Amino acid sequence: MTQGSSHDARGAGPHRVVVIVDENSNPFELGCATEVFGLRRPELGRDLYDFRLCSPEPRTLMRDGFFTLAGVAGLEAAESADTLIVPNRPDVEVPRRPAVLAAIRRAHARGARLVGFCSGAFTLAEAGILDGRRATAHWQWAASFRARFPAVRLETDVLFVDDGDILTSAGSAAALDLGLYIVGRDHGAEVANSVSRRLVFAAHRDGGQRQFVERPVPDAPDESLAPVLAWAQERLDAPLTVADLAARASVSAATLHRRFRAQLGTTPLAWLTGERLALACRLIERGESRFETVARHSGLGTAANLRALMRRKIGLTPLEYRRRFGPVTAVRVPQG
C-alpha cells in the first residue's frame, strides 16, 4: 500500500479532516471518524487533526430517524478539507444529493484525500471519481455495486483499500481499521498505536485481511489467541516460527492456522510479519538510525529484508520513513 499523503506531519498546522453528514447517514461510522480524528490527544502533547462536521442542511435526520443532527457547519466547510470523508448510508440505491456530489468532485480536483467508509464507496462512485480505481465496500452490496459501477475495480474480500488519494473500507468495524491506518500513514506507527490504545482497539489489522471473520462461540477450554499473541509480541526479535507459536498454544500448526483465520482473518506468518514490521517502524521513529539494528531487533533479519518489506507493505524505504517520521534533529547554531 502506498504511503503518500497530502499532509506533512510536521507541517505548520493540523491537517483538516471534514466529514459530510447527509440524510440517513450511519451513526456508527460517524462515531468512528469522530473518535479517531476528532478527539484531543493530550497524551501526545499536540493535536493531530482539525476536525469538523458539515451537512447540506441545517438539520440532518440520521439513519432510520434515530436522532437529528444540528448545529454543524454548512457544506461550504468541505471546500477547505485536506481529507474529506463522504456520506455512507444503508439506502445505497437512492441517489446522493447533487450538491454533495459536486463538493466531492471539487475536493478531488484540488487534490484532497477522499475517504469512504462502508457504503461510502457508492457515494464516491456516484461522484464519478472511482472509474478505473481500486475500492472496497461491504460484501453484502458487492453485486449491486458492480452492476451500477462496472468501471470500478471492486475488491470484496479485504478490510480496506488504499488507492493513494482515495481510501475505502468495508463493513462498519473496518472504519476503525482504516481510520487508524490513516493516522499511521500521516503520523507514524507510534502515534497510531497511542490512538488505538486509547480506543482499546487493535492497531494492526492489515487492509488485506478478509472482511468476514468467523467468531464462533468458544467451547471450553478457552481458544482465544490472546495469550500466544502477547507471548510472541514480547519475543519478536527471536527467530520465532509458526511451529513455535503452535507449540506455545499447545496445538498443531494446522489448528493454529484455523484459529488465526477464524479470530483474526489472517495467517500466523502474516500476523508475525506485520507485528515485526510495526516494531521496526516504532524503532525508527524513536531514533534508531542503524537499519541493520532495526532489522535484528524486530526479527526481520537483515536491512535488505527490512527494506523490501517496508517498500512492499508501507510504500516507503526505511530511509524515507525515518525522514518523515523519525525524531527531528535540532540544528546547532554556532555562537559568535
C-alpha positions as CSV (number, residue, x, y, z in Angstrom):
1,M,0.0,0.0,0.0
2,T,1.2,3.4,-0.8
3,Q,2.2,5.9,1.9
4,G,1.7,9.2,0.2
5,S,-0.4,11.9,1.8
6,S,-1.4,15.4,1.3
7,H,-0.5,16.0,4.9
8,D,3.0,16.6,6.3
9,A,3.0,15.5,9.9
10,R,5.5,18.3,10.7
11,G,3.7,21.0,8.8
12,A,2.6,24.4,10.1
13,G,-0.9,23.4,11.1
14,P,-3.1,20.4,11.8
15,H,-4.4,18.5,8.8
16,R,-8.1,19.3,8.3
17,V,-10.5,16.4,8.3
18,V,-14.1,17.2,7.3
19,V,-17.0,14.7,7.4
20,I,-20.0,15.3,5.3
21,V,-23.2,14.1,7.0
22,D,-26.3,13.7,4.8
23,E,-29.8,12.4,5.3
24,N,-29.9,8.8,6.6
25,S,-26.2,8.7,7.3
26,N,-24.9,5.9,9.5
27,P,-24.1,7.0,13.1
28,F,-21.5,4.3,13.7
29,E,-19.1,5.4,11.0
30,L,-19.6,9.0,12.0
31,G,-18.7,8.0,15.6
32,C,-15.6,6.1,14.3
33,A,-14.4,9.2,12.4
34,T,-15.0,11.4,15.5
35,E,-13.1,9.1,17.8
36,V,-10.1,8.7,15.5
37,F,-9.8,12.2,14.1
38,G,-11.8,14.5,16.3
39,L,-10.7,13.9,19.9
40,R,-8.0,15.9,21.5
41,R,-4.8,13.9,22.3
42,P,-3.3,15.5,25.5
43,E,-1.1,12.4,25.9
44,L,0.6,13.2,22.7
45,G,1.1,16.9,23.5
46,R,-0.4,18.1,20.2
47,D,-3.5,18.0,18.1
48,L,-3.3,15.6,15.2
49,Y,-6.2,17.0,13.2
50,D,-8.5,19.9,12.8
51,F,-11.8,18.0,12.7
52,R,-15.3,19.2,11.8
53,L,-18.6,18.0,10.6
54,C,-20.7,19.6,7.8
55,S,-24.1,19.0,6.2
56,P,-26.0,20.4,3.3
57,E,-29.0,21.1,5.6
58,P,-29.2,22.8,9.0
59,R,-30.9,19.7,10.5
60,T,-30.0,16.2,9.3
61,L,-32.1,13.2,10.1
62,M,-29.7,10.3,10.8
63,R,-30.3,6.6,9.9
64,D,-33.8,5.4,10.4
65,G,-34.7,8.6,12.3
66,F,-32.6,7.6,15.3
67,F,-31.8,11.2,16.0
68,T,-31.4,14.6,14.3
69,L,-28.0,16.3,13.9
70,A,-28.0,20.0,14.1
71,G,-25.5,22.8,14.8
72,V,-22.8,21.7,12.4
73,A,-21.2,23.7,9.6
74,G,-22.7,24.1,6.2
75,L,-21.4,22.2,3.1
76,E,-19.0,25.0,2.4
77,A,-16.7,23.6,5.1
78,A,-15.9,20.8,2.7
79,E,-14.1,23.3,0.5
80,S,-11.2,23.6,2.9
81,A,-10.8,19.9,3.7
82,D,-7.4,18.2,3.4
83,T,-9.2,14.9,3.9
84,L,-12.9,14.6,3.1
85,I,-14.9,11.7,4.5
86,V,-18.0,11.2,2.4
87,P,-21.5,10.2,3.5
88,N,-22.3,6.5,3.9
89,R,-25.9,5.3,4.1
90,P,-27.8,2.0,4.1
91,D,-30.0,3.1,1.2
92,V,-27.4,2.5,-1.4
93,E,-29.8,2.7,-4.4
94,V,-31.0,6.2,-3.5
95,P,-29.1,8.9,-5.5
96,R,-26.9,11.1,-3.4
97,R,-27.7,14.8,-3.2
98,P,-26.2,16.7,-6.2
99,A,-24.7,19.4,-4.0
100,V,-22.8,16.7,-2.0
101,L,-21.5,15.0,-5.2
102,A,-20.4,18.4,-6.6
103,A,-18.5,19.1,-3.3
104,I,-16.7,15.7,-3.6
105,R,-15.7,16.4,-7.2
106,R,-14.3,19.8,-6.3
107,A,-12.3,18.3,-3.4
108,H,-10.9,15.6,-5.7
109,A,-10.0,18.1,-8.4
110,R,-8.0,20.2,-5.9
111,G,-6.1,17.2,-4.5
112,A,-7.9,16.5,-1.2
113,R,-7.7,13.0,0.1
114,L,-11.1,11.2,0.0
115,V,-12.3,8.5,2.3
116,G,-15.4,6.3,2.1
117,F,-16.4,4.1,5.0
118,C,-18.7,1.0,4.2
119,S,-21.3,2.2,1.6
120,G,-19.3,5.4,1.2
121,A,-17.8,3.8,-1.9
122,F,-21.2,4.2,-3.6
123,T,-21.0,8.0,-2.9
124,L,-17.5,8.2,-4.4
125,A,-18.5,6.1,-7.4
126,E,-21.6,8.2,-8.0
127,A,-19.5,11.3,-8.0
128,G,-17.6,9.7,-10.9
129,I,-14.1,9.7,-9.3
130,L,-13.7,5.9,-8.9
131,D,-13.7,4.8,-12.5
132,G,-10.6,2.7,-13.1
133,R,-9.7,2.9,-9.4
134,R,-9.5,0.3,-6.7
135,A,-12.1,0.3,-3.9
136,T,-14.0,-1.9,-1.5
137,A,-17.4,-1.8,0.2
138,H,-19.4,-4.1,2.4
139,W,-19.6,-7.6,1.0
140,Q,-23.4,-7.7,1.0
141,W,-23.5,-4.8,-1.6
142,A,-20.9,-6.2,-3.9
143,A,-23.3,-7.4,-6.6
144,S,-25.3,-4.1,-6.6
145,F,-22.1,-2.1,-6.7
146,R,-20.6,-4.0,-9.7
147,A,-23.9,-3.7,-11.6
148,R,-24.0,0.0,-11.1
149,F,-20.3,0.9,-11.4
150,P,-18.6,-1.7,-13.6
151,A,-15.7,0.6,-14.3
152,V,-14.6,0.5,-10.7
153,R,-12.1,-2.3,-9.6
154,L,-14.1,-3.5,-6.6
155,E,-12.2,-5.8,-4.1
156,T,-14.7,-7.5,-1.9
157,D,-12.6,-9.7,0.3
158,V,-10.5,-7.1,2.1
159,L,-11.0,-4.7,5.0
160,F,-9.9,-1.6,3.3
161,V,-8.2,-0.3,0.1
162,D,-5.6,2.4,-0.1
163,D,-5.6,3.7,-3.7
164,G,-3.4,6.8,-2.9
165,D,-5.7,9.8,-2.6
166,I,-8.9,7.7,-2.3
167,L,-9.3,5.2,0.5
168,T,-12.3,3.0,1.1
169,S,-13.2,0.5,3.9
170,A,-15.6,-2.5,4.1
171,G,-18.3,-3.0,6.8
172,S,-18.7,-0.8,9.9
173,A,-15.9,-2.0,12.1
174,A,-13.4,-1.7,9.2
175,A,-13.9,2.1,9.5
176,L,-11.8,1.9,12.6
177,D,-9.2,-0.1,10.9
178,L,-8.9,2.4,8.0
179,G,-9.0,5.3,10.4
180,L,-6.1,4.0,12.4
181,Y,-4.3,3.1,9.2
182,I,-4.6,6.8,8.0
183,V,-3.3,8.0,11.4
184,G,-0.3,5.7,10.9
185,R,0.1,6.9,7.3
186,D,0.1,10.6,8.5
187,H,1.9,10.4,11.8
188,G,3.7,7.0,12.0
189,A,3.2,3.7,13.9
190,E,3.9,5.1,17.4
191,V,1.1,7.7,17.2
192,A,-1.3,5.2,15.6
193,N,-0.5,2.8,18.5
194,S,-1.3,5.5,21.0
195,V,-4.6,6.3,19.4
196,S,-5.5,2.6,19.2
197,R,-4.6,2.1,22.9
198,R,-7.0,4.9,23.9
199,L,-9.7,3.2,21.8
200,V,-8.8,-0.2,23.2
201,F,-8.6,-1.5,19.6
202,A,-6.0,-3.4,17.7
203,A,-3.9,-1.1,15.6
204,H,-2.6,-3.5,13.0
205,R,-5.4,-5.3,11.1
206,D,-3.9,-5.2,7.7
207,G,-6.2,-4.0,4.9
208,G,-5.7,-7.2,3.0
209,Q,-7.4,-9.3,5.7
210,R,-10.8,-10.8,5.0
211,Q,-14.0,-8.9,5.6
212,F,-15.8,-11.8,7.2
213,V,-14.1,-13.2,10.2
214,E,-15.8,-16.2,11.8
215,R,-16.3,-15.8,15.5
216,P,-17.8,-19.0,16.9
217,V,-18.9,-19.3,20.5
218,P,-15.9,-20.8,22.1
219,D,-16.0,-24.2,23.8
220,A,-14.1,-24.9,27.0
221,P,-11.2,-24.7,27.2
222,D,-10.8,-21.1,26.0
223,E,-9.4,-21.0,22.5
224,S,-8.5,-17.3,22.5
225,L,-5.3,-16.4,20.8
226,A,-4.6,-13.5,23.2
227,P,-2.1,-15.4,25.4
228,V,0.1,-16.6,22.5
229,L,-0.1,-13.2,20.8
230,A,1.1,-11.5,23.9
231,W,3.9,-14.1,24.3
232,A,5.0,-13.6,20.7
233,Q,4.9,-9.8,20.9
234,E,7.5,-9.9,23.7
235,R,9.8,-12.0,21.6
236,L,9.7,-10.5,18.1
237,D,13.5,-10.3,18.0
238,A,13.8,-14.1,18.4
239,P,13.7,-16.5,15.5
240,L,10.0,-17.4,16.1
241,T,8.3,-19.7,13.6
242,V,4.7,-20.8,13.2
243,A,5.7,-24.1,14.8
244,D,6.9,-22.1,17.9
245,L,3.6,-20.3,18.1
246,A,1.7,-23.6,17.8
247,A,3.8,-25.2,20.5
248,R,3.2,-22.3,22.8
249,A,-0.5,-22.6,22.2
250,S,-0.3,-26.4,22.7
251,V,-2.0,-27.1,19.3
252,S,-0.9,-28.4,15.9
253,A,0.2,-25.9,13.3
254,A,-2.9,-26.7,11.3
255,T,-5.2,-25.9,14.3
256,L,-3.3,-22.7,15.0
257,H,-3.8,-21.7,11.3
258,R,-7.5,-22.3,11.6
259,R,-7.8,-20.2,14.8
260,F,-5.9,-17.3,13.2
261,R,-8.2,-17.4,10.2
262,A,-11.3,-17.6,12.4
263,Q,-10.3,-15.0,15.0
264,L,-8.0,-12.6,13.1
265,G,-8.8,-13.2,9.4
266,T,-5.1,-13.7,8.6
267,T,-2.4,-16.4,8.8
268,P,0.1,-16.8,11.7
269,L,3.0,-15.9,9.4
270,A,1.3,-12.8,8.1
271,W,0.5,-11.7,11.6
272,L,4.0,-12.3,12.8
273,T,5.5,-10.3,9.9
274,G,3.1,-7.5,10.4
275,E,4.0,-7.2,14.1
276,R,7.7,-7.2,13.3
277,L,7.2,-4.5,10.7
278,A,5.2,-2.4,13.2
279,L,8.0,-2.8,15.7
280,A,10.6,-1.8,13.1
281,C,8.7,1.4,12.4
282,R,8.5,2.3,16.1
283,L,12.3,1.7,16.4
284,I,12.9,4.1,13.5
285,E,10.5,6.7,14.9
286,R,12.3,6.5,18.3
287,G,15.6,7.4,16.6
288,E,17.4,4.1,15.8
289,S,19.4,5.1,12.6
290,R,21.2,1.8,12.0
291,F,18.8,-0.2,9.9
292,E,20.7,-3.5,10.5
293,T,20.0,-3.0,14.2
294,V,16.3,-2.2,13.5
295,A,16.0,-5.4,11.4
296,R,17.7,-7.5,14.0
297,H,15.7,-6.2,17.0
298,S,12.4,-6.5,15.1
299,G,13.2,-10.1,14.0
300,L,13.3,-9.1,10.3
301,G,16.9,-10.3,10.0
302,T,18.7,-8.1,7.5
303,A,18.5,-4.5,6.4
304,A,17.7,-5.8,2.9
305,N,14.7,-7.7,4.1
306,L,13.6,-4.7,6.2
307,R,13.9,-2.5,3.1
308,A,11.9,-4.9,0.9
309,L,9.1,-5.4,3.4
310,M,8.7,-1.7,4.1
311,R,8.6,-0.9,0.4
312,R,6.0,-3.6,-0.3
313,K,3.8,-3.1,2.8
314,I,4.2,0.6,3.6
315,G,5.4,2.2,0.3
316,L,8.5,3.8,1.9
317,T,12.1,2.7,2.3
318,P,13.5,2.8,5.8
319,L,15.4,6.0,5.0
320,E,12.3,7.7,3.6
321,Y,10.3,6.5,6.7
322,R,13.0,8.0,9.0
323,R,13.0,11.3,7.2
324,R,9.2,11.5,7.5
325,F,8.6,10.1,11.0
326,G,11.9,10.0,12.8
327,P,12.9,12.4,15.5
328,V,13.6,16.0,14.4
329,T,17.3,16.7,14.9
330,A,18.0,20.1,16.4
331,V,20.2,22.3,14.3
332,R,23.1,23.6,16.4
333,V,23.6,27.4,15.7
334,P,27.3,28.5,16.0
335,Q,27.8,31.1,18.7
336,G,29.7,34.1,17.6
